[in-house]
């Protein structure tokens, strides 16, 4: 079983948990279709950076 060697200070603990308090994820708008999606992810229609990269169920 893993056992910590040194106690993590409150400052370092706070830095470790910093991502827990992010508000909303950053969103981007696809320039060709106008869809809103998470940055660096494909849009719901399968478009990424103006190119069709994934076939969707309707196709």
N, CA and C atoms as a LAMMPS dump frame, in Angstrom:
ITEM: TIMESTEP
0
ITEM: NUMBER OF ATOMS
177
ITEM: BOX BOUNDS ff ff ff
-5.0000000000000000e+02 5.0000000000000000e+02
-5.0000000000000000e+02 5.0000000000000000e+02
-5.0000000000000000e+02 5.0000000000000000e+02
ITEM: ATOMS id mol type element x y z
1 1 1 N 0.842 -1.176 0
2 1 2 C 0 0 0
3 1 3 C 0.89 1.242 0
4 2 1 N 0.453 2.273 -0.748
5 2 2 C 1.233 3.508 -0.839
6 2 3 C 1.046 4.351 0.417
7 3 1 N 2.157 4.833 0.959
8 3 2 C 2.126 5.679 2.152
9 3 3 C 2.936 6.926 1.835
10 4 1 N 2.359 8.099 2.105
11 4 2 C 3.063 9.335 1.802
12 4 3 C 4.278 9.489 2.706
13 5 1 N 5.332 10.072 2.158
14 5 2 C 6.551 10.25 2.917
15 5 3 C 6.531 11.545 3.715
16 6 1 N 5.969 12.593 3.125
17 6 2 C 5.909 13.894 3.777
18 6 3 C 4.484 14.429 3.718
19 7 1 N 4.117 15.199 4.756
20 7 2 C 2.784 15.783 4.8
21 7 3 C 2.676 16.901 3.763
22 8 1 N 1.578 16.922 3.024
23 8 2 C 1.345 17.978 2.049
24 8 3 C 0.836 19.211 2.777
25 9 1 N 1.489 20.353 2.565
26 9 2 C 1.117 21.59 3.257
27 9 3 C -0.237 22.095 2.755
28 10 1 N -0.928 22.93 3.54
29 10 2 C -2.215 23.478 3.096
30 10 3 C -2.108 24.245 1.778
31 11 1 N -0.979 24.906 1.554
32 11 2 C -0.802 25.642 0.303
33 11 3 C -0.756 24.68 -0.881
34 12 1 N 0.034 23.629 -0.762
35 12 2 C 0.135 22.657 -1.851
36 12 3 C -1.186 21.908 -2.032
37 13 1 N -1.876 21.635 -0.946
38 13 2 C -3.173 20.963 -1.027
39 13 3 C -4.162 21.831 -1.802
40 14 1 N -4.118 23.141 -1.537
41 14 2 C -4.992 24.062 -2.251
42 14 3 C -4.669 24.129 -3.732
43 15 1 N -3.385 24.064 -4.075
44 15 2 C -2.983 24.072 -5.479
45 15 3 C -3.452 22.802 -6.176
46 16 1 N -3.418 21.692 -5.452
47 16 2 C -3.837 20.414 -6.008
48 16 3 C -5.332 20.423 -6.313
49 17 1 N -6.109 21.127 -5.519
50 17 2 C -7.557 21.157 -5.681
51 17 3 C -8.043 22.349 -6.488
52 18 1 N -7.143 23.093 -7.088
53 18 2 C -7.518 24.331 -7.762
54 18 3 C -8.513 24.091 -8.891
55 19 1 N -8.396 22.976 -9.6
56 19 2 C -9.284 22.733 -10.737
57 19 3 C -10.709 22.401 -10.308
58 20 1 N -10.935 22.09 -9.035
59 20 2 C -12.278 21.765 -8.57
60 20 3 C -13.2 22.973 -8.606
61 21 1 N -12.652 24.166 -8.64
62 21 2 C -13.459 25.367 -8.516
63 21 3 C -13.586 26.134 -9.822
64 22 1 N -13.271 25.495 -10.952
65 22 2 C -13.454 26.158 -12.23
66 22 3 C -14.944 26.328 -12.482
67 23 1 N -15.331 27.436 -13.047
68 23 2 C -16.748 27.701 -13.27
69 23 3 C -17.271 26.831 -14.413
70 24 1 N -17.357 27.351 -15.585
71 24 2 C -17.884 26.591 -16.72
72 24 3 C -16.724 26.196 -17.638
73 25 1 N -16.836 25.076 -18.348
74 25 2 C -15.762 24.696 -19.267
75 25 3 C -15.687 25.698 -20.425
76 26 1 N -14.498 25.933 -20.962
77 26 2 C -14.386 26.87 -22.071
78 26 3 C -15.063 26.303 -23.316
79 27 1 N -15.89 27.102 -23.948
80 27 2 C -16.618 26.661 -25.131
81 27 3 C -16.12 27.399 -26.356
82 28 1 N -16.264 26.766 -27.5
83 28 2 C -15.882 27.365 -28.771
84 28 3 C -17.049 27.241 -29.736
85 29 1 N -17.063 28.081 -30.741
86 29 2 C -18.094 28.033 -31.78
87 29 3 C -17.426 27.555 -33.068
88 30 1 N -17.981 26.506 -33.647
89 30 2 C -17.457 25.966 -34.9
90 30 3 C -17.707 26.987 -36.008
91 31 1 N -16.648 27.43 -36.715
92 31 2 C -16.84 28.499 -37.705
93 31 3 C -17.714 28.102 -38.893
94 32 1 N -17.703 26.843 -39.291
95 32 2 C -18.46 26.451 -40.485
96 32 3 C -19.925 26.169 -40.17
97 33 1 N -20.207 25.511 -39.047
98 33 2 C -21.583 25.136 -38.738
99 33 3 C -22.221 26.025 -37.686
100 34 1 N -21.426 26.734 -36.895
101 34 2 C -21.971 27.593 -35.852
102 34 3 C -22.346 26.856 -34.583
103 35 1 N -21.963 25.581 -34.458
104 35 2 C -22.289 24.79 -33.269
105 35 3 C -21.349 25.132 -32.122
106 36 1 N -21.877 25.017 -30.916
107 36 2 C -21.074 25.26 -29.713
108 36 3 C -20.551 23.918 -29.215
109 37 1 N -19.257 23.857 -28.918
110 37 2 C -18.65 22.621 -28.431
111 37 3 C -17.503 22.977 -27.499
112 38 1 N -17.014 21.991 -26.752
113 38 2 C -15.864 22.202 -25.884
114 38 3 C -14.622 22.415 -26.751
115 39 1 N -13.728 23.284 -26.277
116 39 2 C -12.513 23.549 -27.042
117 39 3 C -11.684 22.271 -27.184
118 40 1 N -11.048 22.1 -28.318
119 40 2 C -10.194 20.957 -28.645
120 40 3 C -10.967 19.643 -28.698
121 41 1 N -12.285 19.7 -28.899
122 41 2 C -13.119 18.515 -29.087
123 41 3 C -13.917 18.7 -30.374
124 42 1 N -14.38 17.597 -30.945
125 42 2 C -15.192 17.714 -32.149
126 42 3 C -16.586 18.192 -31.772
127 43 1 N -17.273 18.788 -32.728
128 43 2 C -18.631 19.277 -32.485
129 43 3 C -19.597 18.091 -32.56
130 44 1 N -20.845 18.268 -32.116
131 44 2 C -21.817 17.157 -32.16
132 44 3 C -22.055 16.603 -33.555
133 45 1 N -21.844 17.394 -34.595
134 45 2 C -22.059 16.893 -35.953
135 45 3 C -20.811 16.236 -36.542
136 46 1 N -19.72 16.145 -35.766
137 46 2 C -18.511 15.461 -36.222
138 46 3 C -17.537 16.346 -36.965
139 47 1 N -17.626 17.667 -36.781
140 47 2 C -16.742 18.61 -37.468
141 47 3 C -15.687 19.102 -36.486
142 48 1 N -14.434 19.185 -36.957
143 48 2 C -13.354 19.727 -36.134
144 48 3 C -12.537 20.669 -36.99
145 49 1 N -12.451 21.917 -36.572
146 49 2 C -11.685 22.963 -37.258
147 49 3 C -12.06 23.067 -38.731
148 50 1 N -13.362 23.003 -39.006
149 50 2 C -13.855 23.201 -40.373
150 50 3 C -13.842 21.971 -41.24
151 51 1 N -13.392 20.83 -40.735
152 51 2 C -13.346 19.611 -41.545
153 51 3 C -14.209 18.528 -40.922
154 52 1 N -14.871 17.75 -41.732
155 52 2 C -15.684 16.631 -41.261
156 52 3 C -14.727 15.482 -40.932
157 53 1 N -14.674 15.055 -39.651
158 53 2 C -13.716 14.033 -39.255
159 53 3 C -14.393 12.737 -38.796
160 54 1 N -15.675 12.791 -38.412
161 54 2 C -16.37 11.611 -37.912
162 54 3 C -17.742 11.548 -38.554
163 55 1 N -18.131 10.349 -39.015
164 55 2 C -19.481 10.177 -39.527
165 55 3 C -20.454 10.063 -38.365
166 56 1 N -21.573 10.777 -38.443
167 56 2 C -22.585 10.713 -37.407
168 56 3 C -23.628 9.664 -37.773
169 57 1 N -24.564 9.403 -36.861
170 57 2 C -25.56 8.361 -37.083
171 57 3 C -26.474 8.666 -38.266
172 58 1 N -26.747 9.923 -38.501
173 58 2 C -27.657 10.31 -39.584
174 58 3 C -27.077 10.164 -40.973
175 59 1 N -25.815 9.907 -41.093
176 59 2 C -25.166 9.839 -42.416
177 59 3 C -25.069 8.437 -42.928
